[in-house]
C-alpha cells in the first residue's frame, strides 16, 4: 500500500507540475498546507504534516510512523492597471494549486518523505491594453492595443530525510529538483532604433536544483526553536520568442521576427527562524512566530535576456540580441504570527498574520511582474474525527497594495559582436499597478 501511495504521489506531482502559483511574500507562497496557512504560514518550529518538507525538514521527525497528505488551494487574484490611457482590472482568473506528500519511518529515529510543492511565482492577465506607440517606418505614432500577460511558476519535488539525534534535537535535509516555466506577453519599445513599439511573446522553461537544511530544538514540552536554510536555485530559462509590430495605420504591414530565447532568473536563498510557546494544556492557544529573510536581490537586481537564431520576415539573419532588465529588487524580511486553539479533541481553530515589505522599487515595477502584496490575514479550522484522519480548511486575504512607476524603466541592449547600445523602455512611466487576492484551501491527512 505504501508503494502504491508513493507512486500515485509522484505521478500526480509530475502531472500538476505545469500549474504555477502566484505571488504571496514577494513571489514565495506564505504556506504549503491548509494547516499551516490557517496559522499565518508559520511552519519553522511547528508542524506535523508532510508540508514541513518545504519549510523545515527537521519537523518530519514530529510525525510518528507514517502519513500521507493532499491539499488544494484555490486562488482568486484581482489586479489593476491605471495610466493616462488605461483603467482596467484585467481578467479575473481562478488558479488551482495542489500539494501532496508522503512520509514513513525507516527506523525509530530516521524518517523519509517525498512531496510535491508549488513554491510560488507571479502572473498577470490584463488582456488588451492601450499602448503609446511612437511609430516606425511603417506605422505612424498613435495608440495601439497589445497584450499584457505573464506566468512564472516554480515547482519542486522534495525527497527528504529527518533524523532525531536526541529526544530534543532533530535535523533534516531536503534535496529539491525543480521545474520552472514562464510565458510573457508585453510591449517592447525599440524607438531608439527607429523600430517603434513591438509586441513580444516569450515561452521558456528550465529544470534546476536546490537544497533545504533544517533543525528543531525543543527546550521543553511548551517551547522550542527551529531554523531552516535554503540554497539558491539558478533558473536558466530557455525557449522561444517572437516579436511583431502593431497592426494599425500606414500600409497595415506587420513586421515580425522569431528566435530562441534565454533569460537567467532564479529562486533566491533564504534563512528562516521560528519559535513557539504551547499553552494548550492550560486551556490557552499555542503561539508560533517565524522571521524569514529572502534574498531576492541575488537574481532580480537585473535579469539578462538573450535572443539568438533570429529569423527576420522569414529570413535567417546573423545577429543576436543581449538585453538587461534592470528591476532593482531588494531583499525581504517576512514576519509571521500564528495562533492555534483546540476547542475539543476534535476541533481546532487557527488564525494568523504575515507581513513582508514589497521587494520591488517603483523604478523596477513592471505590469507583468507585480508581487507587491505586503499583508496577509488568515484563519483556519482543523477537524480530527478519529486518530487516523484529519481535515483542515483555511482562508487568506492578501490585502490590496498599489504602486506607481514614475520613472522610465529602461532595458539596456547591446548587439553581440559590436554596435551601438540602445535603450528599450517599457510603457510604464506614470502607471499604477494594484494587486490583492483571496485563497481558500482544503487538506486531508491520513496516518498509520
Secondary structure, DSSP 4 states (H G I P E B T S, - for coil): -HHHHHHHHHHHHHHHTT-----SBTTB-S-SSHHHHHTTT--SS---SGGGGGT-GGGGGGS-S-EEEEEEEEEEEEEEEESSS-EE------EEEEEEEEEEESSSSEEEEEEEEEEEEEEEEEEEEEEEE---SSS-SEEEEEEEEEEEEEEEEEEEEEEE-SSSEEEEEEEEEEEEEEEEEEEEE-GGGT--EEEEEEEEEEEEEEEEEEEEEESSSSEEEEEEEE--EEEEEEEEEEEEE---STT----EEEEEEEEEEEE--EEEEEEEEE-GGGTS-EEEEEEEEE-THHHHSEEEEEEEEEEETTEE-S--EEEEEE-----EEEEEEEEEEESSSSEEEEEEEEEE-----GGG-BTTB-----EEEEEEEEE-SSSSEEEEEEEEEEEEEEEEE-S--EEEEEETTS---EEEE-S-TTEEEEEEEEEEEEEEEEE-
